[in-house]
Amino acid sequence: MKKFKTYINNITPVKEETFEELQMCFNPIQLLKNEFFVREGAYAGQIGFLKEGIVRAFFLTPDGKEYSKQFFVGPLIIGA
C-alpha cells in the first residue's frame, strides 16, 4: 500500500487516520494477462488502484474487431 499512499499524497496530503480508512475500501487483487477489470455491459461498481503494469480500455466493433481506446499505466486509479 506504500505506492497507493504516495499516489494519494501527491494528489492531496491526507492525515494518517484518513488514509487508514481509505485503504480499507481497497482489496488487493492481481489481474493476469487477458483478464478483465470490467466487461462491456456490466455494471461498474468499483474503482481500482493500478499499482504497476498496463491496462487497456477497448471497444468491440459490431463485426467483433477490437478498437483500443486508451492505455492506463500504473500507478493510477482506474475505473470503467
TAQUIGI-V21991 format. One record per pair of residues at least 12 apart in sequence whose ideal C-beta (glycine too) atoms are under 10 Angstrom apart, sorted by the first residue. I is the first residue (numbers start at 1). J is the second residue. Records with the same first field share a line. If there is no record, write none. Layout:
I = J / J
//
This chain:
1 = 19 / 20 / 22 / 23 / 26 / 28 / 49 / 51
2 = 51
3 = 49 / 50 / 51 / 52 / 74 / 75
4 = 19 / 22 / 23 / 26 / 28 / 49 / 51 / 75 / 77
5 = 19 / 20 / 22 / 23
6 = 75
7 = 49 / 50 / 51 / 74 / 75 / 76 / 77
8 = 22 / 23 / 49 / 75 / 77
10 = 75
11 = 77
23 = 49
25 = 46 / 47
26 = 46 / 47 / 48 / 49 / 77
27 = 46 / 48
28 = 48 / 49 / 51
29 = 48
30 = 51 / 53
31 = 48 / 50 / 53 / 55
33 = 53
36 = 55 / 80
37 = 50 / 55 / 57 / 72 / 78 / 79 / 80
38 = 57 / 78 / 79 / 80
39 = 80
40 = 58 / 59 / 60 / 80
42 = 80
43 = 80
44 = 79 / 80
45 = 79 / 80
46 = 78 / 79 / 80
47 = 77 / 78 / 79 / 80
48 = 72 / 74 / 76 / 77 / 78 / 79 / 80
49 = 74 / 75 / 76 / 77 / 78
50 = 72 / 73 / 74 / 75 / 76 / 77 / 78
51 = 74 / 75 / 76
52 = 73 / 74 / 75 / 76
53 = 72 / 73 / 74 / 75
54 = 71 / 72 / 73 / 74 / 76
55 = 70 / 71 / 72 / 73 / 74 / 76 / 78
56 = 68 / 69 / 70 / 71 / 72
57 = 69 / 70 / 71 / 72 / 78 / 80
58 = 70 / 71
//
